[in-house]
Amino acid sequence: MSGITLPKIILGTSSLGNLYQALSLEQKKAIVAAAINNADGIPFFDSAGKYGAGLALESLGYCLKALKVNPQKVFISNKLGWLRMPLTTAEPTFEQGVWKDLMYDAYQNISYDGIMKCYEQGNELLNGYTAQFLSLHDPDEYLNSACTDEERKGRFENILDAYKALSHLKATGRATAIGVGSKDWTVIKRITEAIALDWVMFANSLTVYSHPKELLDFIDTLRCKGIQI
């Protein structure tokens, strides 16, 4: 990601997907406007198809357009792996009780084709805006949901196929950078050993309280490789 200056604060967009409470479009627009007005340079929004079954991406695109934000003057990150689908039950089948007043459901598809579909659907929902920073959503949770060692092995192969899709998107100029975020730093380590990444995000696995030497050594390795943290 040489030549790109990112702001110190990146705005998460789960609230735009009605996390825990449903917000009006006017409330969402006010949130996005405040983020833009207080951004240190180009504003950066992090979103995901899982957030409100695509509602967060859809709301972000609506707000940016309503605020007349130049698509070249905003950074968007999309964590891929979940696709919107029709809602056929009383409430969504994923993370029940978490997302409010949704009109759609979502399902997970970790594969080469699945990631390509997630990328295309995400940009459609953004409606005139595109995600330049791409990653796989919670690969650690995907691995941990395996019931057997054999299934876990197969799921890691699916993850590698997903990253082949992300690498293709970057190689063809449709992504600026690809990365990984995980609550389990050993999963990040395993992925970076197999795939060339631009950035990694440690979700609560590196803290003042918990910072094992093995993790600190791994971070030194990432820095030597020029991978941003």
N, C-alpha and C positions, 0 to 999 in steps of 0.2 A: 504494500500500500504506500510505496514511496511517493512523495509529492502531495499526499492528502493530509490536511490538518483537520482532525476531528475535535469537536467541542469537548470540554471536560465533563459536561452533563449530557446524557442521552435520555430522552423521554420514552419511558415505556408506555404502551398503549392498551394494556389489558382493560383499563377502565372504559375505553371506547367500545369494547366488546361487551359491555354491561356485566362486568365482574362484580358480583355480590349485590349490585343495584343497577337498575335501568336508568340511564341518563337520556335527557332529551337531546336533539341535535343541536339546539342552541347552547346547552351546557357543554357539549363536546366541542363545539366551535370555540367557545370561550377558553376551554382548556388548551386547545391547539394554538389559539392566538396568543395566549399568555406564554406558552413555550417558545413560540417564534419571537415574540417581542423581547424575551429575556435570554435568548440564545447568545452564546459566545461565538459569533461567526455564523456559519451555515447551520441551521437547526437540523438535528438528527433524531429520527423517530425509529424505535424498535417495535416491530409487530410480528404477528404470526397468524397463520390460517386457523390455528386452534383457538385463538382468542375470540370467543363468541361465534364460533363456526364461521369465521370470515367477517363478522360484523366490525371488528376493530379495523381491519384493512379498508372495508367499505366506508366506514365513518371517517377514517383518516383522509381518504381520497375526497370525500364530499367536503370536509372542512377545508382542506387545502385549496380546493377549487373555489369554494365560497369566499375564501380569504384572498383569492387571486394570487396565490403563490406560484412563482415561476418554477416549473418542474426541474429546471437546472439549478435552482437555488434551495434545494432540500435534499438531505440524505435520508434514505429509508432502508432499514434492515428488515428482512423477512426470514423468519425461522420456518423452514419447510418440513412437511411430513404429514399434514392433515388437510383433507379436502372437504369442502362443503358438499352436503347432500340434502335432499328433501327431509323435512321433519315429519315422521309418520307416527310418532308416539307423543304422549302428553308433555314430555320434556326431553331435551337432548339425551342421548345415550352415553355421552362422555361427561365425566366430572359433574355428575348430577347434583343439583342444588347450588352450584357455583355461579353459573351464568343465568342471567335473568331476561325474561321476555324475548327469547330467541325465536326466529321464524325458520331457522334451519338447524340441521344436525351436522355432525362432522365424523369422518372416519379416518383412521391412520393408514397410510400407504408408504412404507419405507422400501423403495426400490428405485431403479433408474427411471423407469417410466412414471412412477408415482411422483418423484421429485420434479420431473419435467412438467407434469400436469399441475402440481402445486405452484410452480413458478408462473405458469401461464394464467392459472386461475387467480393467483394473488395480484398480478398486474391488471387483470380484468376488473377485480374488485376495487383496485386503487383508482381506476377510471381516469386515465390520462397521466398518471404518475407511475414510476417503475421503481422496484427495489433494486438497489445496486449492491447491497451487502447481503450475502446469503449464507445460511447455515442449516444444519439439521436440528430439529427441535427435540431436545432431551433424549439423546441417544442412550444415556445411562438408564432412564426409565424403560425405554424400549427393550434393552438387554435384560433388565431385572424382571421383566414380566414373563420371561421364558420359564417354562416348567421343568425342563431337563437341560443337561449340559449340551446335548445334541441340538436342541432347539436354540439355545443361546449361541452356539457356534453358527448355526444357519442365520440367525438374526444379525450377527456381526458381518457376515458376508453380504446381507442386505444393506447394511450400513455402508460398506465399501462400495457397493453398486450405486447407492444414493450419492456418495461423494464423487463417483465418476461422472454423474450427471452434473453436479455442481462445478466440477473441474471443466467440463465441456462448456458450460455456460460462461465461465470466466474466459476460457480460451477463445471463444467466439465473440467476445466483447460485450456479452449481455450482463455480465456481473463485474463489478469493480474488484471485489474481494470476497473470499469464502473463508469460513471459520467454523468453530465449534464452541458450544457452551455446555457445561455439565456440572452437576453437583458432585460428581465423582471424578476426581482429577486423574485417576488411573485410566478411566475411559478416554479422557483427552489425550493422555500419553500414548495409548494404544493406537488411536486414530492418527495422531501426528507422525507416528512411526510408519504408517502405511500411506498417508496422503499428504501432499504439499499444501499447507494452509497459510493464510495471511495473518490470522488472529485467533486467539483463544480467550474464552471467558470462564473464569473459575467462580462458580455460583456457591459461595459460602464454604468452599473447601480450602480456602487459604485465608486465615484470619490471624489476628494477634494472638489469640488463644490457641489455635491449632495450625501449626506450620511445620510438619515433619521434615527432617533433613532431606528425605528422598524427593519431596515436593519442591523444596528450595533448589536442589540440584537440577531437577527437571526444568524449573523456571530459568536457571542459568543457561541450560541447553537451548531453550526457546529463544532467549535473547541472542545467543550466538548465531542462531539460524535466521535472525531478523524477523521472527514471528512476534507480532504485537500482543500484549496482554491487557 
